[in-house]
Amino acid sequence: MCLGIPGKIIAINDANLLMATVDISGVTREVNISCVASKPLEKLIGSYALIHVGFAMALIDEHEANRTLEILKNFGMASEMLQGTQNVNLADKHQEDLGEHHEIR
């Protein structure tokens, strides 16, 4: 399974190599746009694309891009919360193990 992250094409860097700059939630990256270059390159500026491993894989509309970013943001927050819970549980477990195996004075 692959995960494409929505990004907005903000500049064409090299028309011959089909390279562009995209903005992904405030972070800019250079990507290859050969998969989405079906119209004049200048018309791609302002478009949203799904970005995967340095390639713009497909064009999507702004609504879909924002919806996907919101879902990913919520997923990340949930993941961080779960990770924090696991870290606390592991720390507690470690303390319990120390108590069982070492005499605490």
Secondary structure by P-SEA (a helix, b strand, c coil): cbbbbbbbbccccccccbbbbbbcccbbbbbbcccccccccccccccccccccccccccccaaaaaaaaaaaaaaaaaaaaaaaaaaaaaaaaaaaaaaaccccc
